[in-house]
Amino acid sequence: MPPKFDPNEIKIIYLRVTGGEVAGGSTLAPKIGPLGLSPKKVGEDIAKATQDLKGLRITVQLTIQNRQAKVDTVPTASSLVIKALKEPIRDRKKVKNIKHNGNITFDTVVDIARQLRHKSMAKELSGTVKEVLGTAFSVGCTVEGMSPSEVTEMVNSGEMEVPEE
């Protein structure tokens, strides 16, 4: 027989979902079904909470206490960089292999690095900025009209100043 249900126990579950879309019940059911929650209802809550990041793959944190699910979005570097490019919403099923060839400012990169600072293992903010520049390179956008790898070199040499925390 399963153990008694503790109403004060907090369970945290991380999921990767597409923003603004109802996650399939088949992906949610094995994770939240044993906790006594309806996958359909939680899927609708996730879609409502991720409306501003529509069409992007993002990580969502479900905090479950007393059979109530609270949805929080966990920022990732790639989703923040793509959001900063302000691209039009695309239909995931029709448009494939999209190239993100926009341009973002160095200040935007620093702002993104500040948001991700708590997750980063870097000692200083400049290390987190370099992580975000690496993500910008893999996404395929430019920073201040230059390649992100050139900007990383400039940060390393001290030509571009990264503000302290």
C-alpha positions in Angstrom: 0.0 0.0 0.0 1.4 3.5 -0.8 2.4 5.8 2.0 -0.1 8.3 3.4 -0.3 11.6 1.4 1.4 14.5 3.3 -0.3 17.8 2.5 2.7 19.9 3.5 5.2 18.1 1.3 6.5 20.1 -1.6 7.5 18.4 -4.8 9.4 20.2 -7.6 9.3 18.9 -11.2 11.1 20.4 -14.2 9.7 20.0 -17.7 10.8 21.2 -21.2 7.7 22.5 -23.0 6.9 24.7 -26.0 5.7 28.1 -24.7 2.0 28.9 -25.1 1.0 25.4 -26.2 -0.8 22.8 -24.1 1.7 20.1 -23.4 0.5 16.6 -24.3 -1.2 14.6 -21.6 1.0 11.7 -22.6 4.2 13.6 -21.6 2.7 15.0 -18.3 0.8 11.9 -17.1 3.8 9.8 -16.0 5.3 12.7 -14.1 2.3 14.2 -12.3 -0.3 11.4 -12.4 1.2 9.6 -9.3 0.9 12.9 -7.4 -2.9 13.0 -7.9 -3.0 15.9 -10.4 -4.9 16.1 -13.7 -2.4 16.3 -16.6 -4.9 18.2 -18.7 -5.5 20.9 -16.1 -1.7 21.3 -15.4 -1.1 21.4 -19.2 -3.5 24.3 -19.5 -1.9 26.1 -16.6 1.5 25.7 -18.2 0.2 27.1 -21.5 -1.3 30.1 -19.7 1.9 30.8 -17.8 4.2 30.6 -20.9 2.1 32.8 -23.2 4.8 35.5 -23.4 7.3 32.9 -24.7 5.0 31.5 -27.4 6.7 29.1 -29.8 10.0 28.7 -27.8 11.2 25.6 -26.1 11.5 26.6 -22.4 12.0 24.9 -19.1 9.1 25.1 -16.6 9.3 24.4 -12.9 6.1 22.9 -11.3 5.9 23.4 -7.6 3.4 20.9 -6.2 2.0 21.3 -2.7 -1.3 20.0 -1.3 -2.3 18.8 -4.8 -2.0 22.3 -6.2 0.5 23.0 -9.0 2.3 26.4 -9.3 4.0 27.1 -12.7 7.2 29.1 -12.9 9.3 29.6 -16.0 13.0 28.9 -15.6 15.0 31.2 -17.9 17.6 29.7 -20.1 20.2 31.6 -22.1 18.9 30.4 -25.5 15.2 31.4 -24.8 16.2 34.8 -23.5 18.5 35.5 -26.5 15.8 34.5 -29.0 13.2 36.5 -27.1 15.6 39.5 -27.2 15.8 39.2 -31.0 12.0 40.1 -31.1 11.3 37.7 -33.9 7.7 37.2 -35.1 5.9 34.2 -33.7 6.3 31.2 -35.9 4.3 28.0 -36.3 6.4 25.2 -35.0 4.8 22.6 -37.2 5.2 24.5 -40.5 8.5 26.5 -40.2 11.5 24.3 -39.6 15.2 24.9 -39.1 14.8 28.7 -38.6 17.9 30.9 -38.7 18.0 33.5 -36.0 20.1 36.1 -37.9 19.2 39.3 -35.9 21.4 41.6 -34.0 21.3 42.4 -30.2 23.2 45.0 -28.2 25.9 44.3 -25.7 23.7 45.9 -23.0 21.1 43.3 -23.7 23.7 40.5 -23.4 24.7 41.9 -19.9 21.0 42.1 -18.9 20.5 38.4 -19.9 23.7 37.5 -18.0 22.3 39.2 -14.9 19.1 37.2 -15.1 21.1 34.0 -15.4 23.7 34.9 -12.8 22.2 32.7 -10.1 22.5 29.6 -12.3 26.0 30.3 -13.6 29.1 28.6 -12.2 31.3 31.6 -13.2 33.1 33.6 -10.5 32.3 37.0 -12.0 29.6 38.6 -14.2 32.1 38.7 -17.1 32.2 34.9 -17.1 28.4 34.7 -17.3 28.5 37.3 -20.2 30.8 35.0 -22.1 28.4 32.1 -21.5 25.6 34.2 -23.0 27.8 35.2 -25.9 28.5 31.5 -26.6 24.8 30.9 -26.7 24.3 33.8 -29.0 26.9 32.3 -31.3 25.1 28.9 -31.3 21.8 30.6 -31.9 23.3 32.4 -34.9 22.8 36.1 -34.1 25.3 39.0 -34.0 26.1 41.3 -31.1 26.7 45.0 -31.9 27.0 43.9 -35.6 29.9 41.6 -34.8 30.3 37.9 -34.4 29.8 36.9 -30.7 33.2 35.2 -30.7 34.8 38.6 -31.7 33.0 40.2 -28.8 34.2 37.4 -26.4 37.8 38.2 -27.5 37.2 41.9 -26.8 35.8 41.1 -23.3 38.9 38.9 -22.6 41.3 41.6 -23.7 39.5 44.3 -21.8 38.5 46.4 -24.8 34.8 45.9 -23.8 34.0 46.6 -20.2 31.6 44.3 -18.3 30.1 46.2 -15.4 30.5 44.7 -11.9 27.5 42.8 -10.6 
